[in-house]
Amino acid sequence: MPSELGDFLRTRRAKVGPEDIGLVPGGPRRVTGLRGEEVALAAGVSVDYYRRLEQGRELRPSPEVLAALSSILQLSEPEQQYVYSLAGVARRLDEQASIRPVPPELLSLMDSWEEAGAMVLDPLLDIVVLNSRAAELFCGFTETANLLEMVFLDPEGRRFYVDWEAAAQGTVANLRASADFSHTPARLTELLETLNSGSEEFAAYWSRHDVQPKTHETKLLHHPVRGRLTADFHAFGVASAPGYQLLIYRERS
């Protein structure tokens, strides 16, 4: 039975060509990217072992194997963290550990920003708090409880994000990068079931296994009252609450 780890390796393998790792492509190829046996050879493992990895019959690769695969598949830093966590090798937070709430000093600081919208997201992209400027920005949405549900399930999402596809893909990749910090697996399961059943696009993007945390970007938005506007977004980690993100935006004049 396929596993998350196997699915991830398979999707990354399709993105790397033989020439990218110094192999001669040879004749016509029936697969996109590297063959499984090429990955196995380059990683120094047997073809059967690598096949079991992708098929979900081998779930505990060693750190050395993961390091080799990360290099061969040219994984980014967030993707490396993700693949280690899928294999249960990455250092993870204790499931029983408690997350400190957002510090009141940060909440006061957010409220003082008159020209910048700000909100705090938890690891599952639930919106923990947002200031008045951010609330005004998202005033067209029915609810502002979870960023993924706003993008995929609220009709306002497709109107609000002018390049909806880019926003949708980026939000899913951000969830892949942050979900491992969550201490509520039941909430993650519930969220994924809701999104998969309510949006074919989400199901398709989730199956790609793209991993990319938010950093900064410029977005073209359509506000229900003020019309089209451009905003610069910046994301920062909340040191007191691992996996939480402070998202700040400033509109361009």
HELIX and SHEET records of a PDB file:
HELIX    1   1 GLU A    4  ARG A   13  1                                  10    
HELIX    2   2 PRO A   18  ILE A   21  5                                   4    
HELIX    3   3 GLY A   36  ALA A   43  1                                   8    
HELIX    4   4 VAL A   47  GLN A   55  1                                   9    
HELIX    5   5 PRO A   63  ILE A   72  1                                  10    
HELIX    6   6 GLU A   77  LEU A   86  1                                  10    
HELIX    7   7 PRO A  104  SER A  112  1                                   9    
HELIX    8   8 SER A  132  LEU A  137  1                                   6    
HELIX    9   9 LEU A  147  PHE A  152  1                                   6    
HELIX   10  10 GLU A  156  PHE A  160  1                                   5    
HELIX   11  11 TRP A  164  SER A  178  1                                  15    
HELIX   12  12 ALA A  179  PHE A  181  5                                   3    
HELIX   13  13 PRO A  185  GLY A  198  1                                  14    
HELIX   14  14 GLU A  200  TRP A  206  1                                   7    
SHEET    1   A 5 ILE A 127  LEU A 130  0                                        
SHEET    2   A 5 GLY A 117  LEU A 121 -1                                        
SHEET    3   A 5 GLN A 245  GLU A 251 -1                                        
SHEET    4   A 5 GLY A 227  GLY A 237 -1                                        
SHEET    5   A 5 HIS A 216  HIS A 223 -1                                        
END                                                                             
